[in-house]
Amino acid sequence: MKKILLVEDDPNLGMLLQDYLQLKGKFDVVLCKDGEEGLRAFTKQSFDLLILDVMMPKKDGFTLGKDIRKINAHVPIIFATAKGMIEDKTQAFNLGGDDYITKPFRIEELLLRINALLKRMSNSEKHEEEKQTSFKIGRYVFEYALQVISIGGVQQKLSTKEAELLRLLCLRKNEVLTREEALLNIWHDDNYFNGRSMDVFLSKLRKYLKDDPTVEIINVHGRGYKLLIN
């Protein structure tokens, strides 16, 4: 479930948007009533997308967006403005906004914009992942294209499945790689037999990485696996 920060000073509109997005869009929406509250929420939690009203007390949406961009340059931002002036639209994009919507707007249109923006971000992240072929794993160097991991000049050749599995773990470094994601990405089927096969490859990867005590592949009960690098 994607998490959205909604900063809107109109309590009725804010609650309406929050309820609709949580029900129809199946998002987790955190609602804040002004820019200062919104900035505090952003610094304490992780969000996948922000919707910032421009005309707000204490800290307006543009100022909030500017402050957020100093902390995070990539989180998608949609500015909501009551004005249709070209200056506001220009300022929204100059501040690092990814989209804007002019009030009054239909909630369905906002949902379409959110989904389109999240899809675009997801495709961009996937493209970046596809380009990465070299990884640093503690003292190890993993070359995915060559299917080799090395440490201290000693190389270990990997099978195709081992290399694909290690790459997924590297892309989710210090995060959970779910069992289903690994099976569907590599084996294209999450059945029992493929699961047992993956367990064998994980055991081999642990053996290959045993010479660096700061590197560990752990089981996360009921979810999947995590590559920890301390």
Rosetta silent file (secondary structure, phi, psi, omega in degrees, C-alpha in Angstrom):
SEQUENCE: MKKILLVEDDPNLGMLLQDYLQLKGKFDVVLCKDGEEGLRAFTKQSFDLLILDVMMPKKDGFTLGKDIRKINAHVPIIFATAKGMIEDKTQAFNLGGDDYITKPFRIEELLLRINALLKRMSNSEKHEEEKQTSFKIGRYVFEYALQVISIGGVQQKLSTKEAELLRLLCLRKNEVLTREEALLNIWHDDNYFNGRSMDVFLSKLRKYLKDDPTVEIINVHGRGYKLLIN
SCORE:     score description
SCORE:     0.000 S_00000001
   1 L     0.000  125.878  179.431    0.000    0.000    0.000 S_00000001
   2 L   -76.343  143.719 -177.130    1.412    3.380   -1.064 S_00000001
   3 E  -107.416  128.483 -176.458    1.582    6.091    1.579 S_00000001
   4 E  -118.130  135.882  171.315    0.465    9.641    0.737 S_00000001
   5 E   -99.535  118.519  178.909    0.976   12.866    2.676 S_00000001
   6 E  -111.223  118.366  179.789   -1.965   15.213    2.099 S_00000001
   7 E  -114.141  107.931 -173.144   -1.527   18.772    3.382 S_00000001
   8 L  -145.825  125.131 -174.950   -4.821   20.683    3.110 S_00000001
   9 L   -84.666  -14.551  175.893   -6.093   23.471    5.409 S_00000001
  10 L   -83.252  108.429 -174.077   -9.787   23.026    4.493 S_00000001
  11 H   -61.798  -36.709 -179.501  -10.861   20.314    6.984 S_00000001
  12 H   -67.160  -47.371  179.029  -13.930   19.261    4.982 S_00000001
  13 H   -65.701  -40.974 -179.431  -12.045   18.905    1.700 S_00000001
  14 H   -59.805  -46.963 -179.511   -9.110   17.267    3.457 S_00000001
  15 H   -68.039  -35.666  178.108  -11.256   14.581    5.086 S_00000001
  16 H   -63.341  -46.933  179.115  -13.184   14.029    1.847 S_00000001
  17 H   -64.334  -42.637  179.834   -9.964   13.506   -0.117 S_00000001
  18 H   -60.341  -49.056 -178.885   -8.485   11.296    2.594 S_00000001
  19 H   -62.755  -43.509 -177.350  -11.553    9.047    2.766 S_00000001
  20 H   -65.087  -47.125 -177.035  -11.881    8.793   -1.023 S_00000001
  21 H   -66.521  -35.119  178.693   -8.217    7.981   -1.677 S_00000001
  22 H   -71.874  -34.252 -178.061   -8.129    5.393    1.094 S_00000001
  23 H   -82.165  -53.115 -174.535  -11.325    3.754   -0.139 S_00000001
  24 H   -83.786  -39.779 -177.019  -11.033    4.019   -3.930 S_00000001
  25 L   -92.206  -11.366 -179.731   -7.276    4.265   -4.363 S_00000001
  26 L    58.217   41.716  176.380   -6.446    1.943   -1.478 S_00000001
  27 L  -102.311  158.335  169.328   -3.770    4.342   -0.227 S_00000001
  28 E   -95.218  111.812 -172.554   -2.658    5.059    3.328 S_00000001
  29 E  -112.058  122.950  174.794   -3.262    8.821    3.593 S_00000001
  30 E   -99.665  121.844 -176.414   -1.843   11.032    6.357 S_00000001
  31 E  -103.523  128.421  175.814   -3.754   14.348    6.561 S_00000001
  32 E  -123.788  147.516 -171.482   -2.157   17.547    7.902 S_00000001
  33 L   -94.450  -11.122  177.156   -3.917   20.904    8.260 S_00000001
  34 L  -154.715  171.859 -174.922   -1.033   23.310    7.565 S_00000001
  35 H   -64.361  -37.078  179.989    2.475   23.468    6.175 S_00000001
  36 H   -66.099  -42.892  177.489    4.289   23.291    9.484 S_00000001
  37 H   -65.075  -37.629  178.625    2.391   20.160   10.519 S_00000001
  38 H   -63.911  -40.632  179.791    3.032   18.704    7.083 S_00000001
  39 H   -67.063  -39.515  177.695    6.789   19.257    7.364 S_00000001
  40 H   -62.051  -43.495  179.845    6.883   17.606   10.801 S_00000001
  41 H   -63.297  -40.404 -177.783    5.006   14.580    9.441 S_00000001
  42 H   -65.388  -36.536 -178.350    7.359   14.331    6.456 S_00000001
  43 H   -75.453  -17.146 -176.962   10.472   14.326    8.650 S_00000001
  44 H  -101.335  -19.215 -175.812    9.070   11.567   10.884 S_00000001
  45 L  -132.087  167.562  178.678    7.594    9.199    8.288 S_00000001
  46 L  -105.955  131.676 -177.515    8.306    7.855    4.807 S_00000001
  47 L  -126.492  150.762  178.896    5.912    8.754    1.976 S_00000001
  48 L   -93.463  -20.698 -179.027    5.522    7.642   -1.638 S_00000001
  49 E  -162.274  149.223 -179.980    3.771   10.816   -2.822 S_00000001
  50 E  -122.552  140.369  171.451    2.786   14.272   -1.509 S_00000001
  51 E  -120.051  114.628 -173.806   -0.267   16.428   -2.263 S_00000001
  52 E  -117.647  119.249  172.250    0.322   20.004   -1.106 S_00000001
  53 E   -69.390  140.451 -176.777   -2.296   22.747   -1.076 S_00000001
  54 L   -80.607  -47.791 -175.786   -0.663   26.034   -2.073 S_00000001
  55 L   -88.654   96.852 -178.893   -2.759   28.530   -0.076 S_00000001
  56 L  -138.794  154.215  175.530   -2.249   27.544    3.579 S_00000001
  57 L   -75.841  164.583  175.726   -1.605   29.307    6.908 S_00000001
  58 L    69.871  -54.801  177.381    1.732   29.193    8.788 S_00000001
  59 L  -149.547  115.924 -177.576    3.626   27.761    5.795 S_00000001
  60 L   -72.707  167.566 -174.186    2.227   27.850    2.249 S_00000001
  61 H   -62.993  -36.672  179.198    2.493   24.883   -0.099 S_00000001
  62 H   -67.009  -42.026  177.764    5.284   26.337   -2.221 S_00000001
  63 H   -64.859  -41.812  177.371    7.430   27.058    0.833 S_00000001
  64 H   -61.213  -44.690  178.794    6.696   23.576    2.170 S_00000001
  65 H   -60.824  -39.305  178.164    7.631   22.048   -1.169 S_00000001
  66 H   -64.025  -42.782  179.019   10.903   23.989   -1.183 S_00000001
  67 H   -64.986  -40.029 -179.322   11.729   22.767    2.342 S_00000001
  68 H   -66.776  -38.643  179.855   10.894   19.173    1.412 S_00000001
  69 H   -64.496  -24.432  175.255   13.082   19.290   -1.686 S_00000001
  70 H   -69.857  -26.307 -178.427   16.048   20.156    0.561 S_00000001
  71 H   -92.811  -41.908 -175.290   15.426   16.861    2.377 S_00000001
  72 L  -141.464  117.265 -175.590   14.294   14.645   -0.495 S_00000001
  73 L   -87.712   -6.312 -169.822   14.835   15.495   -4.161 S_00000001
  74 L  -117.591  -23.723 -176.338   12.849   12.612   -5.600 S_00000001
  75 L   -58.815  130.911 -177.252    9.537   12.067   -3.753 S_00000001
  76 L   -65.836  137.029  179.440    6.692   12.975   -6.184 S_00000001
  77 E  -125.772  129.705  171.078    4.820   16.205   -5.354 S_00000001
  78 E  -111.414  122.448  176.061    1.437   17.345   -6.664 S_00000001
  79 E   -92.761  135.382  176.437    0.593   20.982   -5.927 S_00000001
  80 E  -111.832  118.331 -176.566   -3.095   21.909   -5.559 S_00000001
  81 E  -126.469  145.867  177.769   -3.811   25.592   -6.244 S_00000001
  82 L   -83.452   -9.493 -178.204   -6.996   27.664   -6.369 S_00000001
  83 L  -100.661  148.652  176.566   -5.388   29.884   -8.973 S_00000001
  84 L  -107.361   17.338 -175.382   -5.080   29.158  -12.658 S_00000001
  85 L   -71.434  141.080 -179.478   -2.312   31.662  -13.223 S_00000001
  86 H   -63.157  -28.432  179.222    0.605   30.569  -15.371 S_00000001
  87 H   -63.263  -40.204  179.375    2.972   32.025  -12.752 S_00000001
  88 H   -66.334  -40.383  179.663    1.743   29.519  -10.165 S_00000001
  89 H   -65.283  -41.670  178.858    2.154   26.629  -12.577 S_00000001
  90 H   -63.347  -43.832 -179.797    5.670   27.782  -13.453 S_00000001
  91 H   -64.025  -38.053  179.724    6.578   28.147   -9.783 S_00000001
  92 H   -58.459  -44.717 -178.797    5.211   24.676   -9.009 S_00000001
  93 H   -76.472  -34.203  178.381    7.558   23.075  -11.534 S_00000001
  94 H   -65.021  -28.496  179.459   10.510   25.332  -10.683 S_00000001
  95 L   -83.680    1.927  178.908   10.250   24.179   -7.060 S_00000001
  96 L    95.754   15.146  176.521   10.559   20.558   -8.137 S_00000001
  97 L   -70.858  148.996 -179.219    6.867   19.721   -8.362 S_00000001
  98 L   -98.657  -20.659  179.520    5.949   16.788  -10.572 S_00000001
  99 E  -163.896  165.618  174.866    2.355   17.831  -11.296 S_00000001
 100 E  -142.866  157.542  176.719   -0.300   20.384  -10.324 S_00000001
 101 E  -140.985  136.953 -174.340   -4.078   20.442  -10.212 S_00000001
 102 E   -97.944  129.162  176.378   -6.270   23.533  -10.129 S_00000001
 103 L   -76.075  147.656   -7.748   -9.136   23.877   -7.661 S_00000001
 104 L   -76.168  146.122 -179.718  -11.956   23.127   -7.909 S_00000001
 105 L  -131.803  160.187  175.053  -11.142   19.704   -9.303 S_00000001
 106 L   -82.576  137.110 -178.561  -12.876   16.348   -9.522 S_00000001
 107 H   -60.997  -33.932  179.660  -11.527   13.815   -7.052 S_00000001
 108 H   -62.184  -35.331  178.697  -11.480   11.206   -9.821 S_00000001
 109 H   -67.613  -40.382  177.767   -9.064   13.396  -11.784 S_00000001
 110 H   -61.082  -42.767  179.191   -6.753   13.660   -8.790 S_00000001
 111 H   -61.829  -40.844  177.999   -6.766    9.873   -8.422 S_00000001
 112 H   -62.399  -41.522  179.843   -5.873    9.472  -12.105 S_00000001
 113 H   -66.040  -40.438  178.777   -2.971   11.914  -11.719 S_00000001
 114 H   -61.453  -49.381 -177.955   -1.723   10.095   -8.599 S_00000001
 115 H   -63.611  -39.761  179.676   -1.793    6.708  -10.298 S_00000001
 116 H   -65.263  -41.524 -179.278   -0.087    8.047  -13.436 S_00000001
 117 H   -67.614  -43.248  178.561    2.662    9.720  -11.404 S_00000001
 118 H   -64.820  -37.460  178.118    3.300    6.637   -9.250 S_00000001
 119 H   -65.775  -41.243  178.983    3.420    4.444  -12.363 S_00000001
 120 H   -64.164  -41.494  178.759    5.912    6.801  -13.990 S_00000001
 121 H   -65.526  -40.899  179.970    8.097    6.792  -10.887 S_00000001
 122 H   -63.509  -41.978  178.794    7.909    2.998  -10.668 S_00000001
 123 H   -66.008  -37.073  178.675    8.967    2.617  -14.308 S_00000001
 124 H   -66.016  -43.970  178.824   11.839    5.045  -13.779 S_00000001
 125 H   -64.348  -39.670  179.754   13.078    3.149  -10.715 S_00000001
 126 H   -64.114  -39.248  179.518   12.773   -0.150  -12.580 S_00000001
 127 H   -64.212  -41.244  178.599   14.804    1.269  -15.464 S_00000001
 128 H   -64.163  -40.328  178.623   17.547    2.393  -13.069 S_00000001
 129 H   -62.392  -41.202 -177.657   17.588   -1.051  -11.457 S_00000001
 130 H   -64.230  -27.590 -178.337   17.910   -2.725  -14.850 S_00000001
 131 H   -79.897  -23.556 -175.518   21.001   -0.645  -15.630 S_00000001
 132 L   -80.310  123.870 -179.145   22.863   -1.563  -12.446 S_00000001
 133 L  -126.044   -9.539 -178.707   25.135   -4.583  -12.856 S_00000001
 134 E  -118.813  133.155 -175.300   27.933   -3.984  -10.330 S_00000001
 135 E  -134.830  143.606  172.824   27.394   -4.158   -6.562 S_00000001
 136 E  -101.683  121.462 -179.436   29.534   -3.715   -3.441 S_00000001
 137 E  -121.116   90.719 -174.370   28.585   -6.221   -0.741 S_00000001
 138 L    59.748 -122.256  178.019   30.751   -5.493    2.275 S_00000001
 139 L   -86.388   -5.697 -179.049   34.254   -6.576    1.185 S_00000001
 140 E   -88.409  153.039  169.033   32.839   -8.437   -1.809 S_00000001
 141 E  -120.105  125.747 -179.025   32.370   -7.128   -5.341 S_00000001
 142 E  -111.529  118.276  176.247   29.539   -8.706   -7.301 S_00000001
 143 E  -104.787  101.506 -174.798   29.575   -8.391  -11.098 S_00000001
 144 L   -62.750  -44.176 -177.389   26.137   -9.503  -12.222 S_00000001
 145 L   -62.902  -33.777  179.602   26.883   -9.477  -15.955 S_00000001
 146 L   -88.747  -11.150 -177.076   29.935  -11.689  -15.417 S_00000001
 147 L    57.751   48.261 -176.961   28.146  -13.818  -12.768 S_00000001
 148 E  -137.016  137.483  166.600   31.150  -13.466  -10.450 S_00000001
 149 E  -117.005  143.298 -177.442   31.693  -12.387   -6.832 S_00000001
 150 E  -137.335  150.693  176.325   35.200  -11.644   -5.627 S_00000001
 151 E  -150.157  127.317  179.191   36.988  -10.869   -2.379 S_00000001
 152 L    56.365   34.572  179.084   40.696  -10.292   -1.913 S_00000001
 153 L    83.248   -5.267  178.971   41.427  -11.325   -5.473 S_00000001
 154 E   -96.200  126.816 -177.168   39.610  -14.652   -5.101 S_00000001
 155 E  -106.469  147.411  174.596   36.694  -15.147   -7.494 S_00000001
 156 E  -126.622  118.899  178.185   33.619  -17.346   -7.240 S_00000001
 157 E   -78.023  136.788 -179.605   31.653  -18.098  -10.396 S_00000001
 158 L  -108.916  152.021  170.759   27.874  -18.111   -9.944 S_00000001
 159 L   -75.214  167.096 -179.579   25.169  -19.947  -11.812 S_00000001
 160 H   -59.170  -45.655 -179.378   22.563  -17.848  -13.630 S_00000001
 161 H   -65.744  -40.460  177.890   19.924  -18.419  -10.927 S_00000001
 162 H   -61.563  -43.129 -179.395   22.422  -17.640   -8.142 S_00000001
 163 H   -66.013  -41.100  179.518   23.403  -14.394   -9.868 S_00000001
 164 H   -65.640  -40.973  179.817   19.779  -13.360  -10.412 S_00000001
 165 H   -67.568  -42.811  179.513   18.874  -14.087   -6.798 S_00000001
 166 H   -65.793  -36.641  178.255   21.890  -12.220   -5.418 S_00000001
 167 H   -63.516  -43.550  177.168   21.114   -9.231   -7.634 S_00000001
 168 H   -60.930  -42.315  178.113   17.553   -9.025   -6.295 S_00000001
 169 H   -62.823  -39.340  178.936   18.898   -9.176   -2.743 S_00000001
 170 H   -66.026  -40.623  179.363   21.388   -6.407   -3.556 S_00000001
 171 H   -66.085  -25.226  177.704   18.661   -4.203   -5.054 S_00000001
 172 L  -107.970   27.883 -175.455   16.683   -4.648   -1.812 S_00000001
 173 L   -47.551  128.811 -178.581   19.757   -4.333    0.429 S_00000001
 174 L    64.322   13.568  174.712   18.753   -4.073    4.118 S_00000001
 175 L  -126.187  165.439 -178.722   15.103   -4.438    3.049 S_00000001
 176 E   -79.929  125.720  168.030   12.846   -7.489    2.777 S_00000001
 177 E   -96.950  111.899 -175.972   12.839   -9.342   -0.525 S_00000001
 178 E   -69.065  150.090  179.551    9.586  -11.260   -0.429 S_00000001
 179 H   -59.553  -41.532 -178.260    9.639  -14.938   -1.328 S_00000001
 180 H   -64.372  -42.596 -179.493    6.902  -14.388   -3.930 S_00000001
 181 H   -61.570  -44.996 -179.199    8.798  -11.549   -5.654 S_00000001
 182 H   -62.812  -45.483 -177.500   11.971  -13.624   -5.938 S_00000001
 183 H   -65.939  -42.685 -177.709   10.156  -16.695   -7.270 S_00000001
 184 H   -71.147  -34.830 -179.979    8.056  -14.775   -9.804 S_00000001
 185 H   -72.110  -38.310 -172.698   11.021  -12.709  -11.044 S_00000001
 186 H   -99.728  -46.273 -177.286   13.437  -15.622  -11.436 S_00000001
 187 L   -98.840  -13.192  179.717   11.345  -18.804  -11.789 S_00000001
 188 L    63.455   17.632  177.867    8.138  -17.103  -13.046 S_00000001
 189 L  -163.675  128.614 -176.258    6.131  -19.397  -10.760 S_00000001
 190 L   -99.438   39.446 -179.359    5.935  -19.434   -6.951 S_00000001
 191 L   -77.445  172.874 -174.260    5.065  -23.116   -6.577 S_00000001
 192 H   -59.960  -43.621 -174.930    6.426  -25.395   -3.833 S_00000001
 193 H   -68.046  -39.439  175.810    9.136  -27.058   -5.935 S_00000001
 194 H   -66.187  -34.629  177.424   10.605  -23.761   -7.138 S_00000001
 195 H   -62.758  -42.359  178.265   10.562  -22.580   -3.531 S_00000001
 196 H   -65.829  -37.470  177.875   12.642  -25.570   -2.430 S_00000001
 197 H   -63.764  -41.674  179.480   15.057  -24.934   -5.311 S_00000001
 198 H   -64.369  -35.837  177.982   15.453  -21.306   -4.232 S_00000001
 199 H   -60.565  -37.103  178.004   16.270  -22.425   -0.675 S_00000001
 200 H   -65.115  -44.312 -179.841   19.190  -24.427   -2.068 S_00000001
 201 H   -65.676  -36.557  177.332   20.515  -21.406   -3.974 S_00000001
 202 H   -63.304  -39.885  177.994   20.204  -19.218   -0.847 S_00000001
 203 H   -62.277  -39.625  178.244   22.284  -21.742    1.115 S_00000001
 204 H   -66.472  -41.303  179.644   24.970  -21.581   -1.571 S_00000001
 205 H   -63.511  -40.308  176.815   24.980  -17.771   -1.541 S_00000001
 206 H   -60.037  -39.322 -179.887   25.408  -17.745    2.239 S_00000001
 207 H   -66.924  -40.854 -179.773   28.409  -20.053    1.835 S_00000001
 208 H   -65.359  -28.788 -174.638   29.936  -17.819   -0.844 S_00000001
 209 L  -100.240   10.836 -172.046   29.593  -14.746    1.415 S_00000001
 210 L   -71.777  -17.048 -176.101   30.824  -16.328    4.658 S_00000001
 211 L   -79.847   -3.971  174.263   34.299  -14.706    4.572 S_00000001
 212 L  -121.165  107.366 -177.071   32.893  -11.277    5.493 S_00000001
 213 L   -67.099  -12.490  178.552   31.148  -11.311    8.908 S_00000001
 214 L   -82.561   -7.189 -177.799   29.468   -7.958    8.164 S_00000001
 215 E  -109.435  132.750 -177.905   27.422   -9.606    5.376 S_00000001
 216 E  -151.513  137.766  171.296   24.448  -11.820    6.174 S_00000001
 217 E  -106.657  114.317 -176.273   21.378  -13.193    4.393 S_00000001
 218 E  -110.616  154.856  172.446   18.640  -13.711    6.975 S_00000001
 219 E   -86.296  134.190  173.810   15.183  -15.268    6.828 S_00000001
 220 E  -107.200  106.668 -169.840   12.304  -12.935    7.688 S_00000001
 221 L   -52.279  125.967  175.497    9.629  -15.254    9.049 S_00000001
 222 L    77.967   -1.109 -176.553    6.503  -15.400    6.911 S_00000001
 223 L  -125.602  -55.788 -176.305    7.790  -12.771    4.444 S_00000001
 224 E   167.364 -129.220 -172.717   11.078  -13.558    2.732 S_00000001
 225 E  -138.679  160.310  179.629   14.740  -12.687    3.017 S_00000001
 226 E  -142.320  130.162  173.668   16.982   -9.744    3.758 S_00000001
 227 E   -89.846  109.724 -179.837   20.590   -9.039    2.753 S_00000001
 228 E   -99.293  131.099  175.675   22.111   -7.279    5.759 S_00000001
 229 E  -126.271  107.621 -175.631   25.340   -5.334    5.436 S_00000001
 230 L   -86.521    0.000    0.000   26.510   -3.922    8.762 S_00000001
